[in-house]
Amino acid sequence: MGIPTSIGTNIIIDNNVSISRVNRQKYRTDNGIIAESDQLAVEEPLQVSLYFQDDKFPEEWTMTMRSPGNDEDLIIGMLLTQQIITSVSDVISLDREDDDVSYADNHWVVTLVGNRPESLSLKQRSLMSHSSCGICGLTSIKALQLCDFIELDQSPLWISPSDILDFPNKLSMHQTLFFETGAVHSAGYFHNNQLIAIAEDIGRHNAVDKVVGHINRYDLWRPKGVLVLSGRVSFELMQKAALANIAVVIAVGAPSRLAVDIARQFDMTLIGFTKKSQFNIYHGAWRLQAQHSQNNEYAL
């Protein structure tokens, strides 16, 4: 995908490498077993090594399972949302390593400014991270802690309920990989009710990282941006949103209790169970352009 020349919808999906066709058999009660073909989501490992200025050679940082395609966006997003870097300018280069045929196109070396920080050992991963788990393999619980200096925009009354209700529908219109395979998650970045970027991946955290990496690489981040998720919201997805300076997270599914705690800690707006005519506000209701019921017992 090339560098966007204007702010439109940037679809961060490469179906040429993310879909594979296989033969299958289907059983039906009316005509028994028949031979068919099916399109499946591809899942492959991604190995990332980091190379700092004081390193003699690159050191492996992580290996994660992901849907192939747009690896640069994914890697930049991972580095940002795991606090390895604070800006895209911290990255000198992103290069594929093709020294092992079995890992062709799946091993990347990231050259970074400065020397290797001691704190990086907390975020070092000792095991492979599965597509369903964005934090698997971290060797210290301290690596899950967010920086205290995160300050998100607290402007009130800027997002309309009608836009919130419309976001999931706009997201689903671009979920081409899901429609083909039924096996991926989607994340979208909206601004002024416009879908700016969307990514799909076998892992929900990867989809978010691809969006975060993309909007930072191409300077698409905007104040009052909104992250929309096709499924549930875990605490790690809220962490990623906070570190990407996105104060509003809207999900089709349910949040976890820890996700709500993150929203409260950083005064984020967290909305779940978003349907055609209703949604649940778990925190940050002051950002909505809506009147609150007089018998509302709880302050959000």
C-alpha positions as CSV (number, residue, x, y, z in Angstrom):
1,M,0.0,0.0,0.0
2,G,1.5,3.4,-1.0
3,I,1.7,6.6,0.9
4,P,-1.8,8.2,1.0
5,T,-2.0,11.5,-1.0
6,S,-5.1,12.7,0.8
7,I,-7.2,11.7,3.8
8,G,-9.6,9.1,2.5
9,T,-10.3,5.6,3.7
10,N,-6.9,3.7,3.8
11,I,-7.6,0.0,3.7
12,I,-4.7,-1.8,5.4
13,I,-5.3,-5.2,4.0
14,D,-3.5,-7.3,1.4
15,N,-5.9,-10.1,0.4
16,N,-3.3,-11.5,-2.0
17,V,-1.3,-12.8,1.0
18,S,-4.0,-12.9,3.6
19,I,-6.3,-15.5,2.0
20,S,-5.6,-19.1,0.9
21,R,-8.0,-21.4,-0.9
22,V,-8.3,-25.1,0.3
23,N,-10.4,-28.0,-0.7
24,R,-13.0,-29.3,1.8
25,Q,-16.0,-31.5,2.1
26,K,-19.4,-30.4,3.3
27,Y,-22.1,-32.5,4.8
28,R,-25.7,-31.6,4.4
29,T,-28.7,-33.6,5.6
30,D,-30.4,-33.2,2.2
31,N,-27.6,-34.5,-0.1
32,G,-24.9,-35.9,2.1
33,I,-21.2,-35.1,1.6
34,I,-20.1,-32.9,-1.3
35,A,-16.7,-31.6,-2.4
36,E,-16.2,-27.8,-2.3
37,S,-13.4,-25.3,-1.8
38,D,-13.1,-22.7,0.9
39,Q,-11.2,-19.5,1.5
40,L,-9.2,-19.3,4.8
41,A,-7.4,-16.6,6.5
42,V,-3.6,-17.1,6.4
43,E,-1.7,-17.1,9.7
44,E,2.1,-16.9,9.7
45,P,4.8,-16.0,12.3
46,L,6.4,-12.6,12.3
47,Q,9.9,-12.3,13.8
48,V,11.1,-8.8,14.8
49,S,14.7,-8.1,15.8
50,L,15.9,-4.7,17.2
51,Y,19.2,-3.1,16.3
52,F,20.4,-0.2,18.5
53,Q,23.4,2.0,17.9
54,D,25.5,0.2,20.6
55,D,24.5,-3.3,19.5
56,K,27.0,-5.5,17.7
57,F,24.2,-7.4,16.0
58,P,20.4,-7.3,16.0
59,E,18.7,-9.1,18.9
60,E,15.4,-10.8,18.6
61,W,12.6,-8.9,20.3
62,T,9.4,-10.8,19.6
63,M,7.8,-13.4,17.4
64,T,4.0,-13.1,16.9
65,M,1.4,-14.8,14.8
66,R,-0.4,-12.5,12.4
67,S,-2.1,-12.2,9.0
68,P,0.6,-11.4,6.5
69,G,0.7,-8.0,4.8
70,N,1.4,-4.5,5.9
71,D,4.1,-5.7,8.2
72,E,5.7,-2.3,8.4
73,D,2.5,-0.8,9.9
74,L,2.2,-3.7,12.3
75,I,5.8,-3.4,13.5
76,I,5.6,0.4,14.0
77,G,2.3,0.0,15.8
78,M,3.8,-2.6,18.1
79,L,6.8,-0.5,18.9
80,L,4.6,2.5,19.7
81,T,2.0,0.7,21.8
82,Q,4.6,-1.3,23.8
83,Q,6.5,1.9,24.6
84,I,9.7,0.8,22.8
85,I,9.6,4.1,20.7
86,T,7.7,7.3,21.2
87,S,7.8,8.5,17.6
88,V,8.2,7.1,14.1
89,S,11.3,9.3,13.9
90,D,13.0,6.9,16.4
91,V,13.1,4.3,13.6
92,I,16.1,4.6,11.2
93,S,15.1,1.7,9.0
94,L,12.9,-1.4,8.6
95,D,14.5,-4.2,6.6
96,R,13.5,-7.7,5.7
97,E,15.9,-10.5,6.6
98,D,16.0,-13.2,3.9
99,D,18.8,-15.3,5.2
100,D,16.5,-18.2,6.1
101,V,14.2,-19.6,3.4
102,S,11.7,-20.8,5.9
103,Y,11.3,-17.3,7.2
104,A,11.3,-15.5,3.9
105,D,9.3,-12.2,4.2
106,N,8.6,-13.0,7.9
107,H,11.7,-11.7,9.6
108,W,12.3,-8.0,10.0
109,V,15.1,-6.0,11.6
110,V,14.4,-2.6,13.0
111,T,17.3,-0.2,13.3
112,L,16.6,2.4,16.1
113,V,18.2,5.6,17.2
114,G,20.2,5.7,20.4
115,N,21.5,3.0,22.6
116,R,19.6,-0.1,23.9
117,P,17.7,1.1,27.0
118,E,17.9,-1.0,30.1
119,S,14.1,-0.9,30.5
120,L,13.8,-2.9,27.3
121,S,14.5,-6.1,29.2
122,L,11.1,-5.7,30.9
123,K,9.5,-5.8,27.6
124,Q,11.5,-8.6,26.2
125,R,9.5,-11.6,25.1
126,S,10.6,-15.1,25.9
127,L,7.9,-17.0,24.0
128,M,5.9,-16.7,20.8
129,S,2.9,-14.4,21.1
130,H,-0.2,-16.1,19.7
131,S,-2.6,-14.4,17.4
132,S,-5.2,-14.3,20.2
133,C,-2.8,-12.8,22.7
134,G,-0.9,-9.6,22.4
135,I,1.0,-9.8,25.7
136,C,1.9,-13.5,25.7
137,G,5.6,-14.0,26.4
138,L,6.3,-10.8,28.3
139,T,8.7,-11.7,31.0
140,S,7.6,-9.1,33.6
141,I,4.2,-7.8,34.7
142,K,5.9,-4.4,35.0
143,A,6.0,-4.4,31.2
144,L,2.2,-4.0,31.2
145,Q,2.2,-0.7,33.1
146,L,1.5,2.5,31.2
147,C,3.5,5.6,31.4
148,D,2.0,8.0,33.9
149,F,2.5,11.1,31.7
150,I,-0.2,10.1,29.1
151,E,-2.6,13.1,28.8
152,L,-5.5,12.7,26.4
153,D,-7.8,15.4,25.1
154,Q,-10.7,16.0,27.6
155,S,-12.8,18.3,25.4
156,P,-16.6,17.7,26.1
157,L,-19.6,17.4,23.9
158,W,-17.9,16.7,20.5
159,I,-19.0,13.2,19.5
160,S,-22.6,12.6,18.5
161,P,-24.6,9.5,19.4
162,S,-25.7,9.2,15.7
163,D,-22.1,8.9,14.6
164,I,-21.4,6.3,17.3
165,L,-24.3,4.2,16.1
166,D,-23.1,4.5,12.5
167,F,-19.4,3.7,13.0
168,P,-19.8,-0.2,13.2
169,N,-21.8,-0.2,9.9
170,K,-19.2,1.9,8.2
171,L,-16.5,-0.4,9.5
172,S,-18.3,-3.5,8.3
173,M,-18.6,-2.1,4.8
174,H,-14.8,-2.4,4.4
175,Q,-14.3,-5.8,6.2
176,T,-13.5,-7.6,3.0
177,L,-11.2,-10.2,4.6
178,F,-13.8,-11.1,7.2
179,F,-16.5,-11.5,4.5
180,E,-14.2,-13.8,2.6
181,T,-13.0,-15.9,5.6
182,G,-15.0,-15.2,8.7
183,A,-11.9,-15.5,10.7
184,V,-10.4,-12.1,11.4
185,H,-10.9,-9.0,13.6
186,S,-11.2,-5.5,12.4
187,A,-10.1,-2.1,13.8
188,G,-10.9,1.3,12.3
189,Y,-9.8,4.9,12.9
190,F,-12.4,7.6,12.4
191,H,-12.3,11.4,12.4
192,N,-15.3,13.6,11.8
193,N,-17.4,10.6,11.1
194,Q,-15.0,9.6,8.3
195,L,-13.2,6.2,8.2
196,I,-9.5,7.1,7.9
197,A,-7.9,3.7,8.1
198,I,-9.0,0.1,8.6
199,A,-7.1,-3.1,9.3
200,E,-8.0,-6.7,9.5
201,D,-6.0,-9.4,11.1
202,I,-6.3,-12.9,12.7
203,G,-5.4,-11.2,16.0
204,R,-7.4,-8.3,17.3
205,H,-4.3,-6.6,18.8
206,N,-2.6,-6.9,15.5
207,A,-5.4,-5.1,13.8
208,V,-5.1,-2.2,16.3
209,D,-1.3,-2.1,15.9
210,K,-1.6,-2.0,12.1
211,V,-4.0,1.0,12.3
212,V,-1.8,2.8,14.9
213,G,1.3,2.2,12.9
214,H,-0.3,3.3,9.7
215,I,-1.8,6.6,11.0
216,N,1.6,7.4,12.6
217,R,3.7,6.5,9.5
218,Y,1.6,8.6,7.2
219,D,0.7,11.5,9.6
220,L,-3.0,10.6,9.6
221,W,-3.5,11.0,13.4
222,R,-6.1,13.7,14.1
223,P,-7.4,15.3,17.4
224,K,-10.6,13.8,18.4
225,G,-10.0,10.6,16.6
226,V,-12.0,7.5,17.4
227,L,-10.9,3.8,17.5
228,V,-13.7,1.4,16.5
229,L,-13.4,-2.4,17.1
230,S,-15.3,-5.2,15.6
231,G,-15.4,-7.3,18.7
232,R,-14.7,-7.2,22.4
233,V,-12.4,-4.8,24.2
234,S,-9.6,-6.1,26.5
235,F,-7.3,-3.9,28.6
236,E,-4.4,-4.3,26.2
237,L,-6.5,-2.7,23.4
238,M,-7.3,0.2,25.7
239,Q,-3.7,0.5,26.5
240,K,-2.8,0.7,22.9
241,A,-5.4,3.3,22.3
242,A,-4.1,5.5,25.2
243,L,-0.5,5.2,24.0
244,A,-1.7,6.2,20.5
245,N,-3.4,9.3,21.9
246,I,-6.9,8.1,21.0
247,A,-9.3,9.0,23.8
248,V,-12.5,7.3,22.4
249,V,-12.8,3.6,21.9
250,I,-16.1,2.1,20.5
251,A,-16.7,-1.6,20.3
252,V,-19.3,-3.9,18.9
253,G,-18.7,-6.3,21.7
254,A,-18.2,-6.2,25.5
255,P,-15.4,-4.6,27.4
256,S,-13.5,-6.4,30.2
257,R,-13.5,-5.0,33.7
258,L,-9.8,-4.1,33.4
259,A,-10.6,-2.3,30.1
260,V,-13.0,-0.1,32.1
261,D,-10.4,0.5,34.7
262,I,-8.0,1.7,32.0
263,A,-10.7,4.0,30.7
264,R,-11.2,5.5,34.2
265,Q,-7.5,5.8,34.9
266,F,-6.9,8.0,31.8
267,D,-10.4,9.4,31.4
268,M,-11.1,7.8,28.1
269,T,-14.5,7.3,26.6
270,L,-15.3,3.6,26.4
271,I,-18.4,2.4,24.6
272,G,-19.5,-1.2,24.1
273,F,-22.3,-3.3,22.8
274,T,-22.9,-0.8,20.0
275,K,-26.0,-1.8,18.0
276,K,-28.2,0.0,15.5
277,S,-30.2,2.0,18.1
278,Q,-28.3,1.7,21.4
279,F,-24.9,1.4,23.1
280,N,-23.5,1.2,26.6
281,I,-21.2,4.0,27.9
282,Y,-18.8,2.6,30.5
283,H,-16.8,5.9,31.0
284,G,-16.4,9.3,29.5
285,A,-20.0,10.2,28.8
286,W,-19.1,13.9,28.9
287,R,-17.6,13.7,25.4
288,L,-21.1,12.9,23.9
289,Q,-23.4,15.5,22.5
290,A,-26.4,14.1,24.4
291,Q,-28.7,15.0,27.3
292,H,-28.5,12.7,30.3
293,S,-31.5,11.3,31.9
294,Q,-32.4,13.0,35.2
295,N,-32.7,9.7,37.0
296,N,-29.2,8.6,36.0
297,E,-27.8,7.2,39.2
298,Y,-24.2,6.8,38.1
299,A,-21.8,9.5,36.9
300,L,-19.8,8.4,33.9
